[in-house]
Amino acid sequence: MTFFKLTSCFHKHLSDKVQTSSIFSSIEFPANILLSILREWHFDPKLLEIKQKKRRLCIWKIIERLEGNLENKLMNAAPTILIVDDEPNNLNLLKQVLAPHNYHLIFAKSGPDAIMRASQQEPDLVLLDVMMPGMDGYEVCQKLKSQPETEAVPVIFLTALDGVKDEQRGFDIGAVDYIVKPIVPALVLARVATQLDLRTRTQKLEKALTEIERANKELRDTQEQLVLQQMMAALGGTVAGVAHEINTPLGNSLFMTSALADKTNDFKDAFQSDTLKRSTVTSFLDDVQSSTDLILRNLHRSSKLIKRFKETAADRQGLTRRKFELFEFISESEPLLKRHAQGIEIDVKCQLKLTMQSYPDAIYRVLAQIIENASSHAFKPEQKGQVSIEVTAADEKVLIKVTDNGQGIDPELIDHIFEPFTTTKRGSATHAGLGLNVVFNTVTMVLAGDISVSSELKKGAEFTITIPQEVPEQVKVAS
């Protein structure tokens, strides 16, 4: 019996509110093992006789002390073998063969008795006769294999039936071996030892797998918690960024509106008191014109910022997933992309003849945004800028590299380059630091791909985009 079974028995009885004469009275495992455990850990065997309340406390102490390394002791303890045969002579013979080899033997003389004992004591191996009155060995084996608590227990048939069909039937219903009587003691010992060794190795493997599954679950739970924390932190940063970027134009608009309201009241007072002069009217109209112009510029700026914020969501609304030839798409897009270059040279290299099932508009937006970003940030005013777009394919994926010969990316910024509001031109309506965040979200959420960046100061930067040739209709974003 394993440590887990023993511990579960302890827990079952400790939580049982029914008073029993002995805490162990209905636990089906060898008494000698329990007593040896108590002596090994210097507990008084009389614990079995003390009162219920104190006994429970002592048993809890036993469990606490055993959990460290008792399992290995039990795993190495004498294996339990259930021997099933309706002939007493056969039982005695097998007892003589196996008893000297440190096996704990239990016996059953009928099929129902064997099933009951196997369910209660969970032996490590069953030696099963076939020809028995009532329920024969085949039926017993089928029953054992149908019960969760005994389905993994190996069964060896020992029988006088030596036909090929008999042996085949035994293996078909779940036996691991088939020994024909009269038995050869050395052969029985060898096969028993082999099956017990396999049983032990299987149990250790199952334990290891359980530990791995538990560790994996803990890891997944931790990862999910970290992802949630990162998402909440990112959300907080985005909200703060939105508030910061919109606050300035809205604040300016509010200030000018308030000033214009004051001047309107003054104008109204002058009109009502008949003190209004032509110069006052002219000055008021000039103030209205300049104020409304400033208010409109700030509101337009706010509108553009809000539009950029919406683009960071990078959903597929308004996009069409369709088949297209990559070479033709790149060729048609090249002159359009050059419009975003603002004077820098664009070199496109693509000789691929392959068909994609994707979102071509999203690919175009990504490339246009990277080019715009390079035009705005990568080059000094007097520098002759160049951007190269190279398209290749491998393993059903398309690889797009966008390289510039600009100033490179500040090492302090490169790890945050795809985060919202990362910019070197803070305060500009057209440079809110959202462009590369839109690129990242579009590549990962819409195109089901990946994007990375590498850079060296004064030598330029390279963006590497990897997208599948066929984008699934539903994209699962990696956490």
KOLZADREN-884175 format. One record per residue (C-alpha): x, y, z. Coordinates in steps of 0.05 Angstrom, whole numbers, plus 5000, padded with zeros to 4 digits. Example, Ala and Ser with C-alpha at 12.3 -4.5 7.8 and 13.67 -1.06 7.14 Angstrom:
524649105156/527349795143/
END
This chain:
500050005000/502750694982/503651285029/498051644993/493051095009/495351075082/494751835089/487851835057/485651315107/488251755164/484552365137/478151975125/477751725196/480052385227/474352735193/469252195208/464552415263/462151705277/465251435340/469150785328/472550315377/479050405340/481350945292/484250385249/478849875257/476449895185/482950085150/484949505107/492449475108/497349015143/497749145217/505148975217/506649555171/502850045216/506349795278/513149825244/511650545225/509950735296/516250405323/520650685269/518551395287/518651255362/511251285373/508150845426/503950285392/498950385449/496650995409/491850505377/488250425443/487851145469/481551565470/478751865406/480552595417/487752475438/488551945385/486652435330/491952925354/497252385356/495452135287/496052835259/503052855289/504652195256/502452465189/506553105197/512852705213/511752185159/510452645101/517852815093/520752135074/516151575095/513651505024/520251215001/520250725059/513350485039/515250454966/521050004986/516949595035/514848885021/510348874958/503348594969/501348004925/494147734922/494046994905/487246734880/485945984873/480245524896/485144954910/488545004979/494444594954/495945104900/495545664951/500445304997/505245164939/505445894918/506246104991/512345654997/515345944933/514046674948/514246745024/521846695031/522747294985/519947845030/513047894996/506848055036/501847525014/494347535018/489746984994/482846894963/479246244946/473846524900/472547064849/468147504893/472947434951/478747634906/475148264881/473348474951/480548384977/483548734917/478949324926/480449385000/487949265000/490149484930/495548954920/501649074877/500448434837/495047904829/496647174814/490046904787/487546204772/482746144713/478545524727/474545674790/467345524807/462246074799/466346674775/472446444735/479046804730/477347144664/471147464696/475247674757/480448004714/475248374674/472048624738/478748854766/480349234702/473549574704/474549874774/478550524781/481950284845/484449634815/484949764740/492449894744/494149274785/497848774741/494848084735/498647434720/494446824702/496746154731/492645594699/492744904671/489545164607/495245144557/491545294492/493645874449/486546154448/486246114524/492746504530/490547004478/484047114515/487847254579/492047794546/486048084511/482348224576/488348564609/493248044638/500648224635/503047494636/500646784630/503946194666/501745474653/501244974710/504844584737/508945184756/516445234755/518445614819/524345974787/520046194729/514546444775/519546834817/522747154756/516147374725/513447624792/519748034803/519348324733/512148544740/513348834810/519249224783/515049494726/509549674776/514450054820/517350434761/510350594736/508350864804/514551304807/513251554737/506051714755/508352084816/513352474775/507952644724/503352874780/508853324807/510153594737/502753734726/502354084794/508554494778/505854674710/499154884740/502755324790/506955614734/500755754691/497256074750/503356504764/503856704690/496556884687/497357304750/503457654720/499857774654/493858064692/498558514731/502058734668/495358864634/492959284692/499559664694/499159784619/491860014625/493760494680/499560764638/495060834577/489761214617/495061674646/497961774577/491261934546/489762424602/496562764593/496262824517/489063074514/489563524574/493764054539/489364194478/482964144519/486064594573/487965104520/480965074490/477765164558/482265764574/480766114508/473365974514/473366274584/477166894560/472566964501/466466924547/469367494590/470467924528/463467764504/460568004570/464668644565/462168754495/455068624517/455669134574/458469654527/452769534478/447369584532/450370224561/450870564492/458370644501/460170174445/465370464396/467470244327/474470084353/471369644408/467369254356/473569164313/477768934372/472368454395/471668134326/479268044322/479167714390/473467254369/477167064305/483766904339/480366544397/476066104353/482065944309/486065724370/480165334398/479064974332/486464794326/486464494396/479964124384/482763844319/488963634356/484663284408/480762944353/487162694320/489662424387/483162064400/483361764330/490461514344/488261224410/482660834374/487760564324/491760244380/485959754390/487959454322/481559064311/479358784244/473259214235/473259484164/478759014141/477758454090/481257784095/482557544024/487257173978/492457593941/499057523906/504557793950/509058033893/503358413860/501258713926/508258963943/509259233873/502659623875/504159873946/511160133931/509160803900/504060913954/509060764009/513861283980/508561813994/509861694068/517461754060/517762524063/523962574020/527661934041/529361403991/525260753992/528160103964/523359503960/526058803947/520858253935/521357693883/516557213917/511256873876/506556623930/499256703949/497256964018/490656924055/491157534099/489458264109/493358664056/490759334082/493559174150/500358994120/500359654082/498660044145/504359714183/509559874130/506960584120/507260714195/514360454202/516460894143/513061504173/516361354239/523261314206/521861964168/520162324232/525262034281/530961664246/534462214207/537562884219/534963454175/541163464131/541762694127/540162314063/535661774090/534561084061/529560554081/529959844053/524059354053/526058634040/520858074036/522557334040/518756694059/520256044095/516155504131/509455794108/511356464139/512957134107/518857524135/518958274124/525158674144/524759434145/531759734153/533960464156/540760794158/538761324208/541261514277/538960874311/534560804373/536661034441/538460414482/534160674539/528060694493/528860064452/525859604504/519660054507/519260224434/512659864423/509360144486/504260704479/506761424487/514061254475/516561844435/522362334429/517662904409/513062974469/507463484462/506563424387/499563244362/502662834306/507862494350/504062244410/508261604414/502761144389/505260964319/509460364336/504460134387/499260114331/504359724289/505459224345/498059114358/496459044284/501958534272/500158114333/492658184337/490558264264/496057904225/497457364278/504857504274/510857764312/515158384307/521958544337/527059104330/534559154333/538759784329/545760074334/546860804347/549061204286/547960604241/540460534239/534860054260/531659424233/524559204244/523258454232/515958254220/513957514215/506857354193/503556704169/501956624096/494856434117/492056824175/486556464214/479756794218/480356804294/487057024322/489056794391/494057294418/499856994457/500257234529/
END
